[in-house]
Amino acid sequence: MINREIKCVGVVVKPNHREAWETACELSVWLETRGIDLIAKPRGETEEFGAENCSIKVVELEKFQTQADLIVVLGGDGTMISTARLTGMREILVLGINYGSLGYLTEFRIEEMFDALEMIINGKYDIDSRVMLDVEHTRDGEIIGRGRVLNDVVINKAALARIIEVEVKLDNLFVNSFRADGLIVSTPTGSTAYSLSAGGPILYPSMNALVLTPICPFTLSNRPIVVPDDAVIEINLKNENEGVVLTLDGQIGYQMKTGDTVSIRKSTTNFNLVQPPNRNYFDVLRNKLKWGR
């Protein structure tokens, strides 16, 4: 369990969401009375609202990663997923306040925020520790892209491209060649996202497993497979094709060429969500994803 004194809080706000920024300003006042700093990363070029009218210090990304003892996310699941790339190599607590539509990962309601913060400051909280994956994209022996994902790694074809073929190895052991529209490698967190839509199973969040899910496979016997999360997965694009894209958490994309390799391994750093009291994961599935209905 992560248990440290909270001296500095980082805030990540849903872009262009005025109410979320207003809540961030309220948060800055609440923290200031307790002698705790509030910092934010530099906002994007397209973000219209910021923290100009309240005491939130905007710092460079490196300082945001090294100074924050807790990150408060004011947004939806997309904002939470992007936050996973901001934690660096530190085990930082993350508190998700739902300003989105689904709220699968940002589980706390707005009216629960200050009670949750009081609980965290007093060291009375539980952690839902989620596995993340480190990804390397290699071409001709040279690494041309790196990233970290909370949900999934996806290789898929453009809308008008032919079916693609990818060869998969697990710890250097040949698994299979998949002919399909693409392939998804998902964490337990991501098992309820794109992988689920493509026919993959739901994994309990604490399971030490990953799911390989082919997208619309050419052969019906190519079904999703669950593998250990400590294995190194290598995916090689075999056939000549245009418009094949590698996407990380659906937010970062790289164009792929024949012969490119994608290496995936378990990150040494987890994503540590503060968990609501008396949380039941199956309630989340039923209420958020309408599971079983």
C-alpha positions, 0 to 999 in steps of 0.5 A, a space after each residue: 500500500 502506498 502511504 505517504 504524506 500528501 504535500 503536493 497534489 496534481 490536477 488533470 482536468 477534462 479539456 475545455 470543460 468549464 465546470 471541471 475547471 471551476 471545481 479545480 479552483 475550489 480544490 485549490 482553495 481547499 488544499 491551500 487552507 491545509 498547506 498543500 500545493 496544487 499543480 497542473 501540467 501545461 495545457 494543450 494548445 486547443 484548451 480554452 479554459 485554464 486556472 488563470 483565476 485561481 492559485 493553481 501553479 502550471 509546471 513542466 511535465 517533468 516537475 508534475 511527474 516528480 512533485 505530485 504525491 496525488 493526482 486528482 482527475 476531473 474528467 471521464 475515462 478518456 482523461 483518466 487513461 491519458 493520466 496513466 501516461 503522466 505518472 512517470 516511473 513513480 507510484 502515484 496515487 490517483 483519485 478519479 472524479 467523474 465529469 464524463 458520461 460513463 465513469 468506469 474508471 473515474 468512480 467518485 462523484 463530484 460531491 464525494 471529492 472533499 470527503 475522499 481527499 480528507 480520507 486520503 490525507 489521513 491515510 485511510 484509503 484502499 488502492 485498486 492497483 492496475 497493470 500497465 504495459 510498456 510498448 516499443 515499435 521497432 523498424 529495421 532494428 531501430 526503435 521508432 516509438 515508445 509508450 505506456 498503456 492502461 487499456 490496450 495496444 491495437 494493430 488494425 487496418 484502415 477501412 479500405 485496406 485488405 485483411 492483414 496478417 500478424 505473427 505473434 510470439 510469447 517469450 520467443 515461442 511462436 503462438 500463431 499467425 492471425 489473419 484478421 482486421 487487426 489484433 488487440 492486446 488488452 490489460 484486465 482494465 482494457 478487457 471491458 473496452 475494445 477487446 470486449 466489443 471484439 468478443 473478448 472476455 472480461 477479466 477481473 482487474 487484479 488478475 495477472 493476465 492479458 488478453 489477445 483478441 483478433 478483430 474479425 478473424 478470417 478463420 473462425 477458430 482464431 479465438 481470444 486467448 488469455 496469457 500471463 502478464 509477465 510474458 513478453 509479447 512480440 507482434 510482427 506485421 507480415 504482409 504488405 499492406 497500406 494503412 495499418 496503424 498501431 494505436 496505444 489506448 486509442 489516443 496515440 497512433 503510429 503508422 506501420 510497415 511490413 516487417 515492423 515489430 511491436 514488443 509489449 511487456 508488463 510495466 514496472 509501475 502500476 496505475 494506483 486508483 484510490 478505491 471508493 469504500 465498500 466497492 463491488 467490481 460486479 456492481 460497476 459492471 452491472 451499473 456502468 456497462 449494463 452487464 447481464 441486462 
